[in-house]
Each structure stands twice: as structure tokens, then as C-alpha cells.
């Protein structure tokens, strides 16, 4: 049985998720959580860049 890198639980199947430029193999629950955290980080970065008047993208 494969083991999730995030929570350490044995699962039937691992899901590949790209977070922060890295591809991780996580269980379904951890993958959903990682996607949500990545989206929140992206949105908060956008807000901060807007407040500072940054016009371009990385």
C-alpha cells in the first residue's frame, strides 16, 4: 500500500498535485487541502502586489 507523504497514512491510491512548482504524491484529502492552500497563497500574493502597485507578473 502506498503511503501519503503529508499525513503518513496508508491509502489505496495517491494523487499527483502540483503545488508551488513541485509535484507531490498525496492522498485525496491532503491533495484537496494542498490545492486550497495554494489557491489562497496565490490570491493573497495578488492582493499584496495590488496594494504595492506591482504591475507585472513573475
BARO-50564 format. One record per residue (C-alpha): residue in one letter; z, y, x. Coordinates in nm, 2 decimals. Layout:
N
[r 'a'; [Z; Y; X]],
...
***
This chain:
58
[r 'x'; [0.00; 0.00; 0.00]],
[r 'x'; [-0.08; 0.35; 0.13]],
[r 'x'; [0.20; 0.60; 0.19]],
[r 'x'; [0.18; 0.97; 0.09]],
[r 'x'; [0.22; 1.19; 0.39]],
[r 'x'; [0.41; 1.46; 0.19]],
[r 'x'; [0.67; 1.26; -0.01]],
[r 'x'; [0.67; 0.93; 0.18]],
[r 'x'; [0.63; 0.72; -0.14]],
[r 'x'; [0.40; 0.42; -0.16]],
[r 'x'; [0.12; 0.48; -0.40]],
[r 'x'; [-0.18; 0.28; -0.53]],
[r 'x'; [-0.43; 0.54; -0.41]],
[r 'x'; [-0.44; 0.85; -0.20]],
[r 'x'; [-0.64; 1.17; -0.29]],
[r 'x'; [-0.81; 1.39; -0.03]],
[r 'x'; [-0.72; 1.75; -0.07]],
[r 'x'; [-0.84; 2.05; 0.14]],
[r 'x'; [-0.55; 2.29; 0.19]],
[r 'x'; [-0.56; 2.58; 0.43]],
[r 'x'; [-0.86; 2.45; 0.61]],
[r 'x'; [-0.71; 2.10; 0.66]],
[r 'x'; [-0.79; 1.78; 0.47]],
[r 'x'; [-0.48; 1.59; 0.36]],
[r 'x'; [-0.44; 1.25; 0.20]],
[r 'x'; [-0.17; 1.28; -0.06]],
[r 'x'; [-0.06; 1.11; -0.38]],
[r 'x'; [-0.18; 1.26; -0.71]],
[r 'x'; [0.15; 1.46; -0.77]],
[r 'x'; [0.16; 1.61; -0.42]],
[r 'x'; [-0.21; 1.69; -0.43]],
[r 'x'; [-0.17; 1.89; -0.75]],
[r 'x'; [0.13; 2.07; -0.60]],
[r 'x'; [-0.06; 2.15; -0.28]],
[r 'x'; [-0.36; 2.28; -0.48]],
[r 'x'; [-0.13; 2.51; -0.68]],
[r 'x'; [0.04; 2.64; -0.37]],
[r 'x'; [-0.29; 2.71; -0.20]],
[r 'x'; [-0.42; 2.90; -0.50]],
[r 'x'; [-0.10; 3.11; -0.52]],
[r 'x'; [-0.12; 3.19; -0.15]],
[r 'x'; [-0.49; 3.29; -0.18]],
[r 'x'; [-0.41; 3.52; -0.48]],
[r 'x'; [-0.11; 3.68; -0.31]],
[r 'x'; [-0.32; 3.74; 0.00]],
[r 'x'; [-0.58; 3.91; -0.21]],
[r 'x'; [-0.32; 4.14; -0.37]],
[r 'x'; [-0.17; 4.24; -0.04]],
[r 'x'; [-0.52; 4.31; 0.10]],
[r 'x'; [-0.59; 4.53; -0.21]],
[r 'x'; [-0.27; 4.72; -0.16]],
[r 'x'; [-0.36; 4.79; 0.21]],
[r 'x'; [-0.71; 4.89; 0.13]],
[r 'x'; [-0.88; 4.60; 0.31]],
[r 'x'; [-1.24; 4.59; 0.21]],
[r 'x'; [-1.38; 4.28; 0.39]],
[r 'x'; [-1.31; 3.91; 0.38]],
[r 'x'; [-1.21; 3.68; 0.67]],
***
